[in-house]
Amino acid sequence: DVKVTQSSRYLVKRTGEKVFLECVQDMDHENMFWYRQDPGLGLRLIYFSYDVKMKEKGDIPEGYSVSREKKERFSLILESASTNQTSMYLCASSSRDRALYGYTFGSGTRLTVV
Amino acid sequence: SQQGEEDPQALSIQEGENATMNCSYKTSINNLQWYRQNSGRGLVHLILIRSNEREKHSGRLRVTLDTSKKSSSLLITASRAADTASYFCATPSSGSARQLTFGSGTQLTVLP
């Protein structure tokens, strides 16, 4: 069964900490995405990547960075966590050739910054 | 930027009834997708409809697309308690077909 795995379901971090959210997919997908989801705001794209070592800013990149050193892994980094980054974070992947088959999402990481 | 917007924001029905959710979008698209999200989980891809299709079925799901009105609807027939979830439409972003923009979703509650 193909999947996207996010390393943590729940995470509590302190303000100012550097936070790493990991996402791994086993489908050999080229495209990977990080979204955050907040009530009333839907899903907002933070960063995405179409290839190894490639990254592009989404709609809300401020306060975040990403790393894609291997095709299967896409990491989201909160350089200095703040309380307004408390949210549900969703990773997704898709195939370049089969983009019309939609995204596969991970189960999400609910991050609380205190 | 928001592309798709679902309507209604919340819907509550009895088990066995049909549920209809609508999505409106702003720019021309080549496909529209629907996803389901169970509480606290990731999204699951349900169905994709291409711009040259008017209607598509998958099990108890029926999706329609009206490109002239820039709208789509998702019908779930004979609903079950297990259908309780949030439903999102998604469309390719204007900047890149490989990116999807999601609406805010419809929260469907199916009462037993």
HADDOCK unambig.tbl for C-alpha pairs under 7 A between the chains (distance, minus, plus):
assign (segid A and resid 40 and name CA) (segid B and resid 104 and name CA) 6.41 0.50 0.50
assign (segid A and resid 41 and name CA) (segid B and resid 104 and name CA) 6.04 0.50 0.50
assign (segid A and resid 42 and name CA) (segid B and resid 102 and name CA) 6.87 0.50 0.50
assign (segid A and resid 42 and name CA) (segid B and resid 103 and name CA) 6.04 0.50 0.50
assign (segid A and resid 42 and name CA) (segid B and resid 104 and name CA) 4.07 0.50 0.50
assign (segid A and resid 42 and name CA) (segid B and resid 105 and name CA) 6.84 0.50 0.50
assign (segid A and resid 43 and name CA) (segid B and resid 102 and name CA) 5.99 0.50 0.50
assign (segid A and resid 59 and name CA) (segid B and resid 1 and name CA) 7.00 0.50 0.50
assign (segid A and resid 90 and name CA) (segid B and resid 42 and name CA) 6.69 0.50 0.50
assign (segid A and resid 99 and name CA) (segid B and resid 98 and name CA) 6.42 0.50 0.50
assign (segid A and resid 102 and name CA) (segid B and resid 45 and name CA) 6.35 0.50 0.50
assign (segid A and resid 103 and name CA) (segid B and resid 45 and name CA) 6.70 0.50 0.50
assign (segid A and resid 104 and name CA) (segid B and resid 44 and name CA) 6.86 0.50 0.50
assign (segid A and resid 105 and name CA) (segid B and resid 42 and name CA) 5.60 0.50 0.50
assign (segid A and resid 105 and name CA) (segid B and resid 43 and name CA) 5.73 0.50 0.50
assign (segid A and resid 105 and name CA) (segid B and resid 44 and name CA) 6.73 0.50 0.50
assign (segid A and resid 106 and name CA) (segid B and resid 42 and name CA) 5.47 0.50 0.50
assign (segid A and resid 107 and name CA) (segid B and resid 41 and name CA) 4.87 0.50 0.50
assign (segid A and resid 107 and name CA) (segid B and resid 42 and name CA) 4.18 0.50 0.50
assign (segid A and resid 108 and name CA) (segid B and resid 41 and name CA) 5.99 0.50 0.50
assign (segid A and resid 108 and name CA) (segid B and resid 42 and name CA) 5.45 0.50 0.50
